[in-house]
């Protein structure tokens, strides 16, 4: 039986780190996937600034489940060297935050072009990441994301198998697969199951792509979580990424979302997401 650990992207609660922390504590959650702080990506801060964030977390008993970095969220034709430097900075920050996971991506592919055309370049860039992370203890956790090379299960698997190291693993995001018209369960989940290091809890509807609370969409989260609970005999982080409303910095994180009619996110919507997940967990175990 799996031991599920709840975490989440607390920047969807508020941009203020102290408010993020207070609301997580109210919800009985003692972990966060740190992505945005005060409206900026955490990777845009210096080591000394992030040390100050860590003090706030330590004082409140909040651990960091992963660094929610934007590494790999540039175009495949964009200059890579500055991005590799940013990745090295992200590894420094992961050390400060005492987390072994860095959430990563596999580069946006030009619209209307075949991802396979850019496979060699994607893998070459990932080999550079892998080389830089060797012997650090950092796990490079690739997230399936709409519009990148690894936006379907086959290409996610291609990256992981091609790297052939135990520190490249998969973040499984059901909503992102739904928005790419990929069947989450059993297809994508079965293909990636041996490599899944943690889950993003986000659901969506096939017809519209709209993000909804866990269990209310077509992502088959109850089936996936039930299988993990039955077959995994270790800890599994469930990181809530609700996207139930707009928040500062969202436009820079999600290229495909139409924010024009989206209401503001906040503590209330994050709580809805938490309750939906806990409802699923109560029924499977």
PEVENBEL-V10920 format. One record per residue. N is the residue number from 1. NEAR is the number of other C-alpha atoms within 8 Angstrom. Layout:
# PEVENBEL-V10920
N/NEAR ; N/NEAR
This chain:
# PEVENBEL-V10920
1/9 ; 2/12 ; 3/9 ; 4/8 ; 5/8 ; 6/11 ; 7/14 ; 8/11 ; 9/13 ; 10/14 ; 11/14 ; 12/16 ; 13/14 ; 14/13 ; 15/14 ; 16/10 ; 17/11 ; 18/7 ; 19/10 ; 20/13 ; 21/12 ; 22/8 ; 23/10 ; 24/12 ; 25/9 ; 26/7 ; 27/8 ; 28/6 ; 29/9 ; 30/11 ; 31/12 ; 32/14 ; 33/14 ; 34/14 ; 35/12 ; 36/12 ; 37/12 ; 38/7 ; 39/9 ; 40/8 ; 41/12 ; 42/11 ; 43/11 ; 44/6 ; 45/8 ; 46/7 ; 47/9 ; 48/6 ; 49/8 ; 50/13 ; 51/10 ; 52/8 ; 53/9 ; 54/10 ; 55/8 ; 56/9 ; 57/11 ; 58/9 ; 59/7 ; 60/7 ; 61/7 ; 62/11 ; 63/9 ; 64/12 ; 65/13 ; 66/13 ; 67/14 ; 68/11 ; 69/12 ; 70/11 ; 71/11 ; 72/10 ; 73/11 ; 74/8 ; 75/9 ; 76/11 ; 77/4 ; 78/6 ; 79/6 ; 80/7 ; 81/6 ; 82/7 ; 83/10 ; 84/10 ; 85/8 ; 86/10 ; 87/10 ; 88/9 ; 89/9 ; 90/12 ; 91/11 ; 92/9 ; 93/11 ; 94/14 ; 95/9 ; 96/10 ; 97/10 ; 98/7 ; 99/11 ; 100/11 ; 101/12 ; 102/16 ; 103/15 ; 104/14 ; 105/14 ; 106/12 ; 107/12 ; 108/12 ; 109/13 ; 110/7 ; 111/4 ; 112/4 ; 113/7 ; 114/7 ; 115/9 ; 116/6 ; 117/7 ; 118/11 ; 119/9 ; 120/7 ; 121/8 ; 122/12 ; 123/11 ; 124/8 ; 125/9 ; 126/11 ; 127/9 ; 128/9 ; 129/10 ; 130/11 ; 131/7 ; 132/7 ; 133/10 ; 134/7 ; 135/5 ; 136/5 ; 137/8 ; 138/11 ; 139/10 ; 140/12 ; 141/13 ; 142/13 ; 143/12 ; 144/16 ; 145/10 ; 146/10 ; 147/7 ; 148/14 ; 149/15 ; 150/14 ; 151/14 ; 152/11 ; 153/12 ; 154/8 ; 155/10 ; 156/15 ; 157/10 ; 158/8 ; 159/11 ; 160/13 ; 161/7 ; 162/7 ; 163/11 ; 164/7 ; 165/6 ; 166/5 ; 167/8 ; 168/13 ; 169/13 ; 170/14 ; 171/14 ; 172/11 ; 173/12 ; 174/15 ; 175/13 ; 176/12 ; 177/17 ; 178/16 ; 179/12 ; 180/9 ; 181/7 ; 182/10 ; 183/10 ; 184/12 ; 185/11 ; 186/7 ; 187/8 ; 188/12 ; 189/11 ; 190/8 ; 191/10 ; 192/12 ; 193/7 ; 194/5 ; 195/8 ; 196/11 ; 197/10 ; 198/11 ; 199/12 ; 200/12 ; 201/14 ; 202/15 ; 203/17 ; 204/18 ; 205/15 ; 206/11 ; 207/4 ; 208/5 ; 209/10 ; 210/7 ; 211/13 ; 212/13 ; 213/15 ; 214/13 ; 215/13 ; 216/8 ; 217/13 ; 218/10 ; 219/15 ; 220/11 ; 221/11 ; 222/10 ; 223/8 ; 224/10 ; 225/10 ; 226/10 ; 227/9 ; 228/10 ; 229/13 ; 230/8 ; 231/8 ; 232/9 ; 233/8 ; 234/7 ; 235/8 ; 236/11 ; 237/12 ; 238/13 ; 239/14 ; 240/13 ; 241/10 ; 242/14 ; 243/10 ; 244/10 ; 245/11 ; 246/12 ; 247/13 ; 248/7 ; 249/10 ; 250/8 ; 251/9 ; 252/6 ; 253/7 ; 254/7 ; 255/6 ; 256/5 ; 257/6 ; 258/6 ; 259/7 ; 260/4 ; 261/5 ; 262/8 ; 263/6 ; 264/7 ; 265/15 ; 266/11 ; 267/10 ; 268/7 ; 269/12 ; 270/13 ; 271/9 ; 272/9 ; 273/12 ; 274/10 ; 275/8 ; 276/11 ; 277/12 ; 278/8 ; 279/8 ; 280/11 ; 281/10 ; 282/7 ; 283/6 ; 284/9 ; 285/6
